[in-house]
Amino acid sequence: MMPFKKWFGSKAQNDEWVERIDADNIPNHVAVIMDGNGRWAQKRGLPRIAGHHSGMKNVKKITMAANAIGINVLTMYAFSTENWKRPKEEVEYLMKLPLEFFPKEIDELIANNVQIRMTGWQEGLPNYTLEAIQKAIEQTKNNTGLILNFALNYGSRREMLSGVKKLAEDVASGKVTLDEVDESKFGQYLLTYPLPDPDLLIRTSGELRISNFLMWQLAYSELWFTDLCWPDFTERHFYEAIQEYQRRARRYGGL
């Protein structure tokens, strides 16, 4: 990784929160539950979709903040398998956000060496949503910097059940022996493979749960919650979460 200060422009170098970050203790993978868009809008007398639009614009800001300090993977929980229960109009709007986000932001993402990925099931997603995402993935596939991973149409319970079934099939067919089955082997059957497990989970809006998100992968992640709704979550708040992560001792069950 290049020297820490070179990741920042002059303005960021002068920020008190950036200055407090330990360049030798940057989390490798940060996962974010971007919650509170609808409530943010309703508090302002706006339709819920206005909150989702503001939240979309915040994705790039936090991506650039993560990229600036050398985080390698940023996973954003964009749409869960349970979110299909929401009103049809809201779901349709959410499915169209990639069509606006990627054409508007792709040049800057490419310029900053960001690679786009998606974790989730393609089945059920509209063709226009998939096309927008797949185009962004193709355009950034050779980038070697931050991996911006969107968890879209994703649910952890479904992921684990699917992984168990595939692993069982491979054991039954002789591709894998029971003696080979351990945590590492099972991890290879999850949608996130080969990405590392998150070091830090951030959730906005004051909710204190993980909502079927990366339940296997978050086993030893540090959790950080804020009452701020996602559209109000700024780069400074992101750096505050990183600083709190750096104050914690990760013992993984040891002393």
C-alpha positions as CSV (number, residue, x, y, z in Angstrom):
1,M,0.0,0.0,0.0
2,M,1.3,3.5,-0.8
3,P,2.3,5.8,2.0
4,F,-0.9,6.8,3.9
5,K,-0.8,10.6,3.3
6,K,-0.5,10.2,-0.4
7,W,-4.0,8.7,-0.5
8,F,-5.4,12.1,0.4
9,G,-5.8,15.5,-1.2
10,S,-4.7,18.5,0.7
11,K,-8.2,19.2,2.1
12,A,-8.5,15.7,3.5
13,Q,-5.1,15.8,5.1
14,N,-6.1,18.8,7.2
15,D,-9.2,17.0,8.5
16,E,-8.9,16.3,12.2
17,W,-10.6,12.9,11.8
18,V,-8.3,11.8,9.0
19,E,-5.2,12.8,11.0
20,R,-6.3,10.6,13.9
21,I,-6.5,7.4,11.7
22,D,-3.7,4.9,12.2
23,A,-2.4,4.1,8.7
24,D,-1.1,0.7,10.0
25,N,-4.5,-0.5,11.2
26,I,-6.9,0.1,8.3
27,P,-9.7,-2.5,8.1
28,N,-9.3,-4.7,5.0
29,H,-13.1,-5.1,4.4
30,V,-15.9,-2.8,5.6
31,A,-19.5,-3.8,5.2
32,V,-22.3,-1.2,5.4
33,I,-26.0,-1.5,6.0
34,M,-27.3,1.7,4.4
35,D,-30.4,2.1,6.4
36,G,-32.9,5.0,7.0
37,N,-33.4,6.4,3.5
38,G,-37.2,6.3,3.8
39,R,-37.3,7.7,7.3
40,W,-34.9,10.5,6.3
41,A,-37.3,11.5,3.6
42,Q,-40.5,11.2,5.7
43,K,-39.0,13.5,8.4
44,R,-38.7,16.1,5.7
45,G,-42.1,15.6,4.2
46,L,-40.7,14.0,1.1
47,P,-41.7,10.7,-0.5
48,R,-39.6,7.7,0.5
49,I,-38.0,7.5,-3.0
50,A,-36.4,10.9,-2.4
51,G,-34.5,9.4,0.5
52,H,-33.3,6.5,-1.7
53,H,-32.1,9.0,-4.3
54,S,-30.2,11.0,-1.7
55,G,-28.8,7.7,-0.3
56,M,-27.6,6.7,-3.8
57,K,-25.6,10.0,-4.0
58,N,-24.0,9.2,-0.7
59,V,-22.6,5.8,-2.0
60,K,-19.9,7.6,-4.0
61,K,-18.9,9.8,-1.2
62,I,-18.3,6.9,1.2
63,T,-16.7,4.9,-1.5
64,M,-14.1,7.7,-2.1
65,A,-13.6,8.0,1.6
66,A,-12.9,4.3,1.9
67,N,-10.6,4.3,-1.2
68,A,-8.7,7.3,0.2
69,I,-7.4,5.5,3.2
70,G,-6.6,2.2,1.5
71,I,-9.6,0.0,2.4
72,N,-9.6,-2.9,0.0
73,V,-13.3,-4.0,0.0
74,L,-16.4,-2.0,0.7
75,T,-19.6,-4.1,0.6
76,M,-22.9,-2.1,0.5
77,Y,-26.2,-3.8,1.4
78,A,-28.3,-2.3,-1.4
79,F,-31.3,-4.6,-1.6
80,S,-32.2,-7.7,0.5
81,T,-34.2,-10.7,-0.5
82,E,-36.8,-9.5,2.0
83,N,-37.1,-6.0,0.4
84,W,-39.3,-7.4,-2.3
85,K,-42.1,-7.1,0.3
86,R,-42.0,-3.3,0.0
87,P,-44.5,-1.4,-2.1
88,K,-44.3,-2.1,-5.8
89,E,-43.5,1.6,-6.7
90,E,-40.7,1.7,-4.2
91,V,-39.1,-1.5,-5.4
92,E,-39.4,-0.4,-9.0
93,Y,-37.6,2.8,-8.1
94,L,-34.8,1.0,-6.3
95,M,-34.3,-1.3,-9.3
96,K,-33.8,1.8,-11.5
97,L,-31.2,3.4,-9.3
98,P,-28.3,1.5,-11.0
99,L,-29.3,3.0,-14.3
100,E,-28.7,6.5,-12.9
101,F,-25.8,5.8,-10.6
102,F,-23.4,4.0,-12.9
103,P,-23.5,6.2,-16.0
104,K,-23.1,9.3,-13.8
105,E,-20.3,7.9,-11.6
106,I,-18.5,5.3,-13.6
107,D,-15.8,7.7,-15.0
108,E,-14.8,8.8,-11.5
109,L,-14.9,5.2,-10.2
110,I,-12.6,4.1,-13.1
111,A,-10.3,7.1,-12.5
112,N,-9.9,6.0,-8.9
113,N,-9.2,2.4,-9.8
114,V,-12.4,1.1,-8.2
115,Q,-13.7,-2.3,-9.2
116,I,-17.4,-3.0,-9.2
117,R,-18.8,-6.4,-8.0
118,M,-22.2,-7.8,-7.1
119,T,-23.1,-10.3,-4.4
120,G,-26.6,-11.7,-4.7
121,W,-29.0,-13.6,-7.0
122,Q,-29.6,-12.4,-10.5
123,E,-32.9,-14.3,-10.8
124,G,-35.8,-11.9,-10.3
125,L,-33.9,-8.7,-11.0
126,P,-35.2,-6.7,-14.0
127,N,-33.1,-7.0,-17.1
128,Y,-32.3,-3.3,-17.1
129,T,-31.0,-3.5,-13.6
130,L,-28.7,-6.5,-14.5
131,E,-27.5,-4.8,-17.7
132,A,-26.5,-1.7,-15.8
133,I,-24.6,-3.6,-13.2
134,Q,-23.0,-6.0,-15.6
135,K,-21.8,-3.2,-17.8
136,A,-20.2,-1.5,-14.7
137,I,-18.6,-4.8,-13.7
138,E,-17.2,-5.2,-17.2
139,Q,-15.9,-1.6,-17.4
140,T,-14.0,-1.9,-14.1
141,K,-12.9,-5.6,-14.2
142,N,-9.3,-4.7,-14.8
143,N,-9.1,-2.1,-12.0
144,T,-7.0,-3.2,-9.0
145,G,-8.0,-0.8,-6.3
146,L,-11.0,-0.8,-3.9
147,I,-13.6,-3.5,-4.6
148,L,-17.0,-1.8,-4.4
149,N,-19.3,-4.8,-3.8
150,F,-23.1,-4.3,-3.9
151,A,-25.1,-6.9,-2.0
152,L,-28.2,-6.8,-4.3
153,N,-31.1,-9.3,-4.0
154,Y,-29.0,-10.9,-1.2
155,G,-30.0,-12.8,1.9
156,S,-27.6,-14.6,4.2
157,R,-29.9,-17.5,5.2
158,R,-30.6,-18.3,1.5
159,E,-26.9,-18.0,0.9
160,M,-26.0,-20.5,3.6
161,L,-28.7,-22.9,2.6
162,S,-27.6,-22.8,-1.0
163,G,-24.0,-23.3,0.1
164,V,-24.9,-26.3,2.3
165,K,-26.9,-27.9,-0.6
166,K,-24.0,-27.4,-3.1
167,L,-21.5,-28.8,-0.6
168,A,-23.7,-31.8,0.1
169,E,-23.9,-32.5,-3.6
170,D,-20.2,-32.3,-4.0
171,V,-19.7,-34.7,-1.0
172,A,-22.3,-37.1,-2.5
173,S,-20.6,-37.1,-5.9
174,G,-17.1,-37.6,-4.3
175,K,-15.7,-34.2,-5.3
176,V,-15.3,-33.4,-1.6
177,T,-14.7,-35.8,1.3
178,L,-16.2,-35.2,4.7
179,D,-12.7,-34.9,6.2
180,E,-12.2,-31.9,3.9
181,V,-15.3,-30.0,5.2
182,D,-14.3,-27.3,7.6
183,E,-15.0,-23.5,7.9
184,S,-12.6,-22.6,5.2
185,K,-14.1,-25.2,2.8
186,F,-17.6,-24.1,3.5
187,G,-16.7,-20.5,2.9
188,Q,-15.8,-21.4,-0.7
189,Y,-19.5,-22.2,-1.2
190,L,-20.7,-18.7,-0.2
191,L,-21.5,-15.9,-2.6
192,T,-18.8,-13.7,-1.2
193,Y,-16.0,-16.1,-2.0
194,P,-13.1,-15.3,-2.4
195,L,-13.6,-11.9,-0.7
196,P,-12.2,-11.8,2.9
197,D,-14.7,-11.5,5.8
198,P,-15.6,-8.0,6.9
199,D,-13.4,-6.5,9.7
200,L,-16.0,-3.9,10.4
201,L,-19.8,-3.6,9.9
202,I,-21.4,-0.1,9.9
203,R,-25.2,0.3,10.2
204,T,-27.0,3.6,10.1
205,S,-30.4,4.8,11.3
206,G,-30.3,3.5,14.9
207,E,-31.3,-0.1,14.2
208,L,-29.2,-2.6,16.3
209,R,-29.4,-5.8,14.2
210,I,-27.7,-7.3,11.1
211,S,-30.9,-8.1,9.2
212,N,-29.9,-11.3,7.4
213,F,-26.7,-9.7,6.1
214,L,-23.4,-11.7,5.9
215,M,-24.3,-13.7,9.0
216,W,-21.5,-16.3,8.5
217,Q,-19.0,-13.7,7.4
218,L,-19.7,-11.3,10.3
219,A,-18.8,-13.9,13.0
220,Y,-15.9,-11.9,14.3
221,S,-16.5,-8.5,12.7
222,E,-16.5,-5.4,14.8
223,L,-20.0,-3.8,14.8
224,W,-20.6,0.0,14.8
225,F,-24.0,1.6,14.9
226,T,-25.1,5.2,14.5
227,D,-28.5,6.9,14.8
228,L,-27.8,8.9,11.6
229,C,-29.9,7.9,8.6
230,W,-27.8,7.0,5.6
231,P,-28.2,10.2,3.6
232,D,-26.8,12.1,6.6
233,F,-23.8,9.8,7.1
234,T,-20.8,11.8,5.9
235,E,-17.1,11.0,5.2
236,R,-16.3,12.4,8.7
237,H,-18.7,9.9,10.3
238,F,-17.1,7.1,8.3
239,Y,-13.7,8.1,9.5
240,E,-15.1,8.2,13.1
241,A,-16.2,4.6,12.7
242,I,-12.7,3.6,11.4
243,Q,-11.2,5.4,14.4
244,E,-13.5,3.5,16.8
245,Y,-12.5,0.2,15.1
246,Q,-8.9,1.0,15.7
247,R,-9.5,1.5,19.4
248,R,-10.8,-2.0,19.8
249,A,-8.8,-5.2,20.5
250,R,-9.8,-8.1,18.3
251,R,-9.1,-11.3,20.2
252,Y,-11.1,-13.8,18.2
253,G,-12.1,-15.7,21.3
254,G,-8.6,-15.5,22.9
255,L,-7.3,-13.4,25.7
